[in-house]
């Protein structure tokens, strides 16, 4: 799952070296904290958050196949 998220985010941003994805495992869920450069934040979130919502939907679909709960957070 982390690899899929990494691929999606790195293809959206200009500064690929600044992309950091931290995986926080909880009792029943996994939280991915996505950190990108300040100048690339708008590209990841998209207009009115539509792109961020789409990224979350894709990751939740992958997680659903593995019977896990996933949250994706974007950190500036």
Gaussian input, Z-matrix of N, CA and C with variables (Angstrom, degrees):
# hf/3-21g

backbone

0 1
 N
 C     1     B1
 C     2     B2     1     A1
 N     3     B3     2     A2     1     D1
 C     4     B4     3     A3     2     D2
 C     5     B5     4     A4     3     D3
 N     6     B6     5     A5     4     D4
 C     7     B7     6     A6     5     D5
 C     8     B8     7     A7     6     D6
 N     9     B9     8     A8     7     D7
 C    10    B10     9     A9     8     D8
 C    11    B11    10    A10     9     D9
 N    12    B12    11    A11    10    D10
 C    13    B13    12    A12    11    D11
 C    14    B14    13    A13    12    D12
 N    15    B15    14    A14    13    D13
 C    16    B16    15    A15    14    D14
 C    17    B17    16    A16    15    D15
 N    18    B18    17    A17    16    D16
 C    19    B19    18    A18    17    D17
 C    20    B20    19    A19    18    D18
 N    21    B21    20    A20    19    D19
 C    22    B22    21    A21    20    D20
 C    23    B23    22    A22    21    D21
 N    24    B24    23    A23    22    D22
 C    25    B25    24    A24    23    D23
 C    26    B26    25    A25    24    D24
 N    27    B27    26    A26    25    D25
 C    28    B28    27    A27    26    D26
 C    29    B29    28    A28    27    D27
 N    30    B30    29    A29    28    D28
 C    31    B31    30    A30    29    D29
 C    32    B32    31    A31    30    D30
 N    33    B33    32    A32    31    D31
 C    34    B34    33    A33    32    D32
 C    35    B35    34    A34    33    D33
 N    36    B36    35    A35    34    D34
 C    37    B37    36    A36    35    D35
 C    38    B38    37    A37    36    D36
 N    39    B39    38    A38    37    D37
 C    40    B40    39    A39    38    D38
 C    41    B41    40    A40    39    D39
 N    42    B42    41    A41    40    D40
 C    43    B43    42    A42    41    D41
 C    44    B44    43    A43    42    D42
 N    45    B45    44    A44    43    D43
 C    46    B46    45    A45    44    D44
 C    47    B47    46    A46    45    D45
 N    48    B48    47    A47    46    D46
 C    49    B49    48    A48    47    D47
 C    50    B50    49    A49    48    D48
 N    51    B51    50    A50    49    D49
 C    52    B52    51    A51    50    D50
 C    53    B53    52    A52    51    D51
 N    54    B54    53    A53    52    D52
 C    55    B55    54    A54    53    D53
 C    56    B56    55    A55    54    D54
 N    57    B57    56    A56    55    D55
 C    58    B58    57    A57    56    D56
 C    59    B59    58    A58    57    D57
 N    60    B60    59    A59    58    D58
 C    61    B61    60    A60    59    D59
 C    62    B62    61    A61    60    D60
 N    63    B63    62    A62    61    D61
 C    64    B64    63    A63    62    D62
 C    65    B65    64    A64    63    D63
 N    66    B66    65    A65    64    D64
 C    67    B67    66    A66    65    D65
 C    68    B68    67    A67    66    D66
 N    69    B69    68    A68    67    D67
 C    70    B70    69    A69    68    D68
 C    71    B71    70    A70    69    D69
 N    72    B72    71    A71    70    D70
 C    73    B73    72    A72    71    D71
 C    74    B74    73    A73    72    D72
 N    75    B75    74    A74    73    D73
 C    76    B76    75    A75    74    D74
 C    77    B77    76    A76    75    D75
 N    78    B78    77    A77    76    D76
 C    79    B79    78    A78    77    D77
 C    80    B80    79    A79    78    D78
 N    81    B81    80    A80    79    D79
 C    82    B82    81    A81    80    D80
 C    83    B83    82    A82    81    D81
 N    84    B84    83    A83    82    D82
 C    85    B85    84    A84    83    D83
 C    86    B86    85    A85    84    D84
 N    87    B87    86    A86    85    D85
 C    88    B88    87    A87    86    D86
 C    89    B89    88    A88    87    D87
 N    90    B90    89    A89    88    D88
 C    91    B91    90    A90    89    D89
 C    92    B92    91    A91    90    D90
 N    93    B93    92    A92    91    D91
 C    94    B94    93    A93    92    D92
 C    95    B95    94    A94    93    D93
 N    96    B96    95    A95    94    D94
 C    97    B97    96    A96    95    D95
 C    98    B98    97    A97    96    D96
 N    99    B99    98    A98    97    D97
 C   100   B100    99    A99    98    D98
 C   101   B101   100   A100    99    D99
 N   102   B102   101   A101   100   D100
 C   103   B103   102   A102   101   D101
 C   104   B104   103   A103   102   D102
 N   105   B105   104   A104   103   D103
 C   106   B106   105   A105   104   D104
 C   107   B107   106   A106   105   D105
 N   108   B108   107   A107   106   D106
 C   109   B109   108   A108   107   D107
 C   110   B110   109   A109   108   D108
 N   111   B111   110   A110   109   D109
 C   112   B112   111   A111   110   D110
 C   113   B113   112   A112   111   D111
 N   114   B114   113   A113   112   D112
 C   115   B115   114   A114   113   D113
 C   116   B116   115   A115   114   D114
 N   117   B117   116   A116   115   D115
 C   118   B118   117   A117   116   D116
 C   119   B119   118   A118   117   D117
 N   120   B120   119   A119   118   D118
 C   121   B121   120   A120   119   D119
 C   122   B122   121   A121   120   D120
 N   123   B123   122   A122   121   D121
 C   124   B124   123   A123   122   D122
 C   125   B125   124   A124   123   D123
 N   126   B126   125   A125   124   D124
 C   127   B127   126   A126   125   D125
 C   128   B128   127   A127   126   D126
 N   129   B129   128   A128   127   D127
 C   130   B130   129   A129   128   D128
 C   131   B131   130   A130   129   D129
 N   132   B132   131   A131   130   D130
 C   133   B133   132   A132   131   D131
 C   134   B134   133   A133   132   D132
 N   135   B135   134   A134   133   D133
 C   136   B136   135   A135   134   D134
 C   137   B137   136   A136   135   D135
 N   138   B138   137   A137   136   D136
 C   139   B139   138   A138   137   D137
 C   140   B140   139   A139   138   D138
 N   141   B141   140   A140   139   D139
 C   142   B142   141   A141   140   D140
 C   143   B143   142   A142   141   D141
 N   144   B144   143   A143   142   D142
 C   145   B145   144   A144   143   D143
 C   146   B146   145   A145   144   D144
 N   147   B147   146   A146   145   D145
 C   148   B148   147   A147   146   D146
 C   149   B149   148   A148   147   D147
 N   150   B150   149   A149   148   D148
 C   151   B151   150   A150   149   D149
 C   152   B152   151   A151   150   D150
 N   153   B153   152   A152   151   D151
 C   154   B154   153   A153   152   D152
 C   155   B155   154   A154   153   D153
 N   156   B156   155   A155   154   D154
 C   157   B157   156   A156   155   D155
 C   158   B158   157   A157   156   D156
 N   159   B159   158   A158   157   D157
 C   160   B160   159   A159   158   D158
 C   161   B161   160   A160   159   D159
 N   162   B162   161   A161   160   D160
 C   163   B163   162   A162   161   D161
 C   164   B164   163   A163   162   D162
 N   165   B165   164   A164   163   D163
 C   166   B166   165   A165   164   D164
 C   167   B167   166   A166   165   D165
 N   168   B168   167   A167   166   D166
 C   169   B169   168   A168   167   D167
 C   170   B170   169   A169   168   D168
 N   171   B171   170   A170   169   D169
 C   172   B172   171   A171   170   D170
 C   173   B173   172   A172   171   D171
 N   174   B174   173   A173   172   D172
 C   175   B175   174   A174   173   D173
 C   176   B176   175   A175   174   D174
 N   177   B177   176   A176   175   D175
 C   178   B178   177   A177   176   D176
 C   179   B179   178   A178   177   D177
 N   180   B180   179   A179   178   D178
 C   181   B181   180   A180   179   D179
 C   182   B182   181   A181   180   D180
 N   183   B183   182   A182   181   D181
 C   184   B184   183   A183   182   D182
 C   185   B185   184   A184   183   D183
 N   186   B186   185   A185   184   D184
 C   187   B187   186   A186   185   D185
 C   188   B188   187   A187   186   D186
 N   189   B189   188   A188   187   D187
 C   190   B190   189   A189   188   D188
 C   191   B191   190   A190   189   D189
 N   192   B192   191   A191   190   D190
 C   193   B193   192   A192   191   D191
 C   194   B194   193   A193   192   D192
 N   195   B195   194   A194   193   D193
 C   196   B196   195   A195   194   D194
 C   197   B197   196   A196   195   D195
 N   198   B198   197   A197   196   D196
 C   199   B199   198   A198   197   D197
 C   200   B200   199   A199   198   D198
 N   201   B201   200   A200   199   D199
 C   202   B202   201   A201   200   D200
 C   203   B203   202   A202   201   D201
 N   204   B204   203   A203   202   D202
 C   205   B205   204   A204   203   D203
 C   206   B206   205   A205   204   D204
 N   207   B207   206   A206   205   D205
 C   208   B208   207   A207   206   D206
 C   209   B209   208   A208   207   D207
 N   210   B210   209   A209   208   D208
 C   211   B211   210   A210   209   D209
 C   212   B212   211   A211   210   D210
 N   213   B213   212   A212   211   D211
 C   214   B214   213   A213   212   D212
 C   215   B215   214   A214   213   D213
 N   216   B216   215   A215   214   D214
 C   217   B217   216   A216   215   D215
 C   218   B218   217   A217   216   D216
 N   219   B219   218   A218   217   D217
 C   220   B220   219   A219   218   D218
 C   221   B221   220   A220   219   D219
 N   222   B222   221   A221   220   D220
 C   223   B223   222   A222   221   D221
 C   224   B224   223   A223   222   D222
 N   225   B225   224   A224   223   D223
 C   226   B226   225   A225   224   D224
 C   227   B227   226   A226   225   D225

   B1=1.4441
   B2=1.5194
   B3=1.3189
   B4=1.4600
   B5=1.5276
   B6=1.3233
   B7=1.4554
   B8=1.5286
   B9=1.3125
   B10=1.4615
   B11=1.5223
   B12=1.3274
   B13=1.4622
   B14=1.5272
   B15=1.3291
   B16=1.4697
   B17=1.5281
   B18=1.3165
   B19=1.4594
   B20=1.5266
   B21=1.3145
   B22=1.4680
   B23=1.5220
   B24=1.3215
   B25=1.4628
   B26=1.5221
   B27=1.3224
   B28=1.4680
   B29=1.5225
   B30=1.3184
   B31=1.4632
   B32=1.5270
   B33=1.3084
   B34=1.4594
   B35=1.5261
   B36=1.3181
   B37=1.4655
   B38=1.5310
   B39=1.3412
   B40=1.4653
   B41=1.5284
   B42=1.3368
   B43=1.4560
   B44=1.5307
   B45=1.3305
   B46=1.4629
   B47=1.5332
   B48=1.3359
   B49=1.4662
   B50=1.5299
   B51=1.3192
   B52=1.4620
   B53=1.5327
   B54=1.3160
   B55=1.4641
   B56=1.5301
   B57=1.3191
   B58=1.4662
   B59=1.5241
   B60=1.3097
   B61=1.4632
   B62=1.5103
   B63=1.3215
   B64=1.4628
   B65=1.5280
   B66=1.3098
   B67=1.4639
   B68=1.5219
   B69=1.3296
   B70=1.4571
   B71=1.5281
   B72=1.3170
   B73=1.4615
   B74=1.5193
   B75=1.3095
   B76=1.4485
   B77=1.5135
   B78=1.3271
   B79=1.4588
   B80=1.5307
   B81=1.3403
   B82=1.4569
   B83=1.5218
   B84=1.3134
   B85=1.4565
   B86=1.5260
   B87=1.3130
   B88=1.4601
   B89=1.5175
   B90=1.3340
   B91=1.4581
   B92=1.5202
   B93=1.3230
   B94=1.4582
   B95=1.5183
   B96=1.3272
   B97=1.4599
   B98=1.5195
   B99=1.3223
   B100=1.4572
   B101=1.5229
   B102=1.3345
   B103=1.4564
   B104=1.5212
   B105=1.3352
   B106=1.4659
   B107=1.5211
   B108=1.3192
   B109=1.4619
   B110=1.5281
   B111=1.3197
   B112=1.4709
   B113=1.5308
   B114=1.3308
   B115=1.4645
   B116=1.5296
   B117=1.3257
   B118=1.4675
   B119=1.5287
   B120=1.3105
   B121=1.4671
   B122=1.5270
   B123=1.3044
   B124=1.4653
   B125=1.5154
   B126=1.3204
   B127=1.4630
   B128=1.5184
   B129=1.3112
   B130=1.4669
   B131=1.5271
   B132=1.3228
   B133=1.4671
   B134=1.5231
   B135=1.3180
   B136=1.4548
   B137=1.5236
   B138=1.3071
   B139=1.4561
   B140=1.5225
   B141=1.3015
   B142=1.4731
   B143=1.5298
   B144=1.3301
   B145=1.4613
   B146=1.5086
   B147=1.3181
   B148=1.4663
   B149=1.5241
   B150=1.3167
   B151=1.4603
   B152=1.5294
   B153=1.3250
   B154=1.4707
   B155=1.5257
   B156=1.3153
   B157=1.4644
   B158=1.5337
   B159=1.3170
   B160=1.4693
   B161=1.5263
   B162=1.3334
   B163=1.4688
   B164=1.5196
   B165=1.3272
   B166=1.4766
   B167=1.5173
   B168=1.3286
   B169=1.4632
   B170=1.5260
   B171=1.3263
   B172=1.4706
   B173=1.5261
   B174=1.3216
   B175=1.4615
   B176=1.5300
   B177=1.3185
   B178=1.4677
   B179=1.5227
   B180=1.3292
   B181=1.4622
   B182=1.5300
   B183=1.3264
   B184=1.4699
   B185=1.5296
   B186=1.3285
   B187=1.4647
   B188=1.5217
   B189=1.3173
   B190=1.4622
   B191=1.5258
   B192=1.3217
   B193=1.4575
   B194=1.5281
   B195=1.3323
   B196=1.4683
   B197=1.5249
   B198=1.3172
   B199=1.4630
   B200=1.5282
   B201=1.3314
   B202=1.4522
   B203=1.5174
   B204=1.3390
   B205=1.4598
   B206=1.5227
   B207=1.3226
   B208=1.4607
   B209=1.5234
   B210=1.3420
   B211=1.4531
   B212=1.5222
   B213=1.3271
   B214=1.4579
   B215=1.5181
   B216=1.3395
   B217=1.4549
   B218=1.5200
   B219=1.3322
   B220=1.4595
   B221=1.5169
   B222=1.3328
   B223=1.4606
   B224=1.5313
   B225=1.3397
   B226=1.4668
   B227=1.4758
   A1=111.05
   A2=115.85
   A3=119.84
   A4=110.42
   A5=117.07
   A6=120.89
   A7=111.28
   A8=116.62
   A9=121.02
   A10=110.14
   A11=116.50
   A12=121.35
   A13=110.53
   A14=116.72
   A15=121.82
   A16=110.25
   A17=117.20
   A18=121.87
   A19=111.30
   A20=116.85
   A21=121.00
   A22=110.67
   A23=116.91
   A24=120.99
   A25=111.45
   A26=118.41
   A27=119.80
   A28=112.22
   A29=117.56
   A30=119.99
   A31=112.34
   A32=118.26
   A33=121.39
   A34=113.31
   A35=117.73
   A36=121.26
   A37=112.06
   A38=115.18
   A39=121.36
   A40=110.95
   A41=116.31
   A42=122.01
   A43=109.20
   A44=115.77
   A45=121.13
   A46=113.19
   A47=116.77
   A48=120.31
   A49=111.84
   A50=117.55
   A51=121.40
   A52=112.88
   A53=117.80
   A54=121.04
   A55=109.41
   A56=115.02
   A57=121.11
   A58=108.11
   A59=116.02
   A60=120.71
   A61=107.70
   A62=115.04
   A63=121.58
   A64=107.76
   A65=115.91
   A66=121.83
   A67=109.07
   A68=116.27
   A69=121.97
   A70=107.61
   A71=116.17
   A72=120.92
   A73=110.12
   A74=115.06
   A75=120.98
   A76=110.02
   A77=115.86
   A78=120.20
   A79=111.47
   A80=115.66
   A81=119.82
   A82=112.96
   A83=117.78
   A84=119.25
   A85=111.27
   A86=114.30
   A87=122.36
   A88=107.53
   A89=116.41
   A90=121.45
   A91=107.83
   A92=115.55
   A93=120.73
   A94=108.20
   A95=116.53
   A96=122.04
   A97=107.24
   A98=115.90
   A99=122.11
   A100=108.33
   A101=115.56
   A102=121.00
   A103=108.44
   A104=116.20
   A105=121.44
   A106=108.79
   A107=116.13
   A108=120.17
   A109=109.49
   A110=115.70
   A111=121.11
   A112=111.70
   A113=116.50
   A114=120.28
   A115=112.77
   A116=117.78
   A117=121.76
   A118=113.42
   A119=117.29
   A120=120.03
   A121=111.52
   A122=117.50
   A123=120.78
   A124=112.64
   A125=117.29
   A126=121.01
   A127=111.34
   A128=116.52
   A129=120.25
   A130=110.89
   A131=116.62
   A132=120.37
   A133=111.73
   A134=117.41
   A135=120.99
   A136=112.03
   A137=115.88
   A138=121.04
   A139=110.21
   A140=114.36
   A141=123.19
   A142=111.69
   A143=117.31
   A144=121.20
   A145=115.34
   A146=116.96
   A147=119.89
   A148=112.84
   A149=117.18
   A150=120.18
   A151=110.74
   A152=116.69
   A153=120.49
   A154=110.17
   A155=116.31
   A156=120.56
   A157=110.44
   A158=116.48
   A159=120.49
   A160=111.46
   A161=116.53
   A162=120.33
   A163=109.86
   A164=116.53
   A165=120.35
   A166=111.31
   A167=117.55
   A168=121.78
   A169=111.14
   A170=116.83
   A171=120.77
   A172=110.47
   A173=116.85
   A174=120.84
   A175=110.52
   A176=117.75
   A177=120.05
   A178=111.25
   A179=117.80
   A180=120.81
   A181=110.54
   A182=116.55
   A183=120.75
   A184=109.94
   A185=116.33
   A186=120.83
   A187=111.61
   A188=116.08
   A189=120.40
   A190=111.01
   A191=117.13
   A192=120.59
   A193=111.20
   A194=115.81
   A195=121.02
   A196=111.93
   A197=117.54
   A198=124.47
   A199=112.16
   A200=115.50
   A201=121.65
   A202=109.57
   A203=115.85
   A204=121.66
   A205=107.68
   A206=115.81
   A207=120.74
   A208=109.51
   A209=114.96
   A210=122.02
   A211=107.54
   A212=116.42
   A213=121.21
   A214=108.00
   A215=115.56
   A216=121.45
   A217=108.86
   A218=116.07
   A219=121.71
   A220=108.41
   A221=116.01
   A222=121.81
   A223=107.95
   A224=115.54
   A225=120.69
   A226=115.06
   D1=-42.99
   D2=-178.72
   D3=-62.89
   D4=-36.37
   D5=179.74
   D6=-65.69
   D7=-38.90
   D8=178.50
   D9=-65.01
   D10=-45.14
   D11=178.41
   D12=-62.66
   D13=-41.89
   D14=178.80
   D15=-60.49
   D16=-44.25
   D17=-179.28
   D18=-63.65
   D19=-44.81
   D20=-179.41
   D21=-62.22
   D22=-49.68
   D23=-175.11
   D24=-67.90
   D25=-42.92
   D26=-177.68
   D27=-66.29
   D28=-28.38
   D29=177.65
   D30=-77.33
   D31=-14.49
   D32=-179.98
   D33=-90.97
   D34=-29.15
   D35=-171.21
   D36=-96.92
   D37=162.88
   D38=175.76
   D39=-86.98
   D40=-42.54
   D41=-177.35
   D42=-94.65
   D43=85.70
   D44=-174.45
   D45=-69.41
   D46=-24.85
   D47=-179.23
   D48=-71.84
   D49=-22.81
   D50=-176.77
   D51=-84.10
   D52=-4.11
   D53=-177.75
   D54=-77.14
   D55=123.79
   D56=175.66
   D57=-129.99
   D58=131.61
   D59=176.86
   D60=-122.73
   D61=119.38
   D62=-178.79
   D63=-107.58
   D64=130.01
   D65=-179.50
   D66=-102.63
   D67=120.70
   D68=179.04
   D69=-113.89
   D70=112.49
   D71=-178.81
   D72=-89.14
   D73=126.39
   D74=175.52
   D75=-103.28
   D76=-168.58
   D77=-179.28
   D78=-67.14
   D79=-47.42
   D80=-178.51
   D81=-122.33
   D82=0.64
   D83=-175.13
   D84=-141.78
   D85=167.75
   D86=177.70
   D87=-125.01
   D88=134.76
   D89=177.15
   D90=-115.35
   D91=127.25
   D92=175.07
   D93=-105.33
   D94=121.78
   D95=177.58
   D96=-102.14
   D97=112.04
   D98=-177.25
   D99=-99.00
   D100=122.12
   D101=179.49
   D102=-118.78
   D103=124.93
   D104=178.70
   D105=-127.43
   D106=171.22
   D107=177.49
   D108=-63.56
   D109=150.35
   D110=-177.84
   D111=-57.12
   D112=-37.75
   D113=-178.96
   D114=-70.86
   D115=-20.45
   D116=-179.22
   D117=-96.96
   D118=-3.58
   D119=-175.90
   D120=-60.35
   D121=-41.07
   D122=179.65
   D123=-64.15
   D124=-32.68
   D125=179.62
   D126=-70.61
   D127=-31.87
   D128=-179.33
   D129=-79.98
   D130=-37.81
   D131=-178.02
   D132=-79.41
   D133=-41.21
   D134=178.80
   D135=80.88
   D136=176.15
   D137=-179.93
   D138=-69.53
   D139=126.19
   D140=-179.85
   D141=55.38
   D142=25.69
   D143=176.02
   D144=75.55
   D145=13.86
   D146=-176.19
   D147=-67.36
   D148=-38.90
   D149=-179.69
   D150=-69.18
   D151=-41.44
   D152=177.26
   D153=-61.96
   D154=-40.16
   D155=178.59
   D156=-64.08
   D157=-39.60
   D158=179.06
   D159=-66.43
   D160=-40.47
   D161=177.99
   D162=-62.42
   D163=-44.02
   D164=178.31
   D165=-61.82
   D166=-39.20
   D167=-179.65
   D168=-63.85
   D169=-43.44
   D170=179.76
   D171=-63.93
   D172=-45.67
   D173=-178.29
   D174=-66.67
   D175=-38.36
   D176=177.69
   D177=-66.40
   D178=-33.91
   D179=177.74
   D180=-66.35
   D181=-41.19
   D182=177.47
   D183=-65.85
   D184=-42.24
   D185=-179.50
   D186=-66.04
   D187=-33.97
   D188=-179.70
   D189=-63.63
   D190=-33.73
   D191=176.87
   D192=-66.40
   D193=-30.34
   D194=179.58
   D195=-94.56
   D196=6.89
   D197=179.31
   D198=57.07
   D199=49.02
   D200=178.20
   D201=-128.74
   D202=159.82
   D203=173.67
   D204=-105.01
   D205=132.54
   D206=-175.13
   D207=-130.26
   D208=140.87
   D209=172.41
   D210=-126.01
   D211=137.07
   D212=176.61
   D213=-115.70
   D214=122.97
   D215=178.95
   D216=-116.24
   D217=138.04
   D218=178.91
   D219=-105.15
   D220=121.48
   D221=-175.27
   D222=-113.05
   D223=129.40
   D224=-177.52
   D225=-82.40

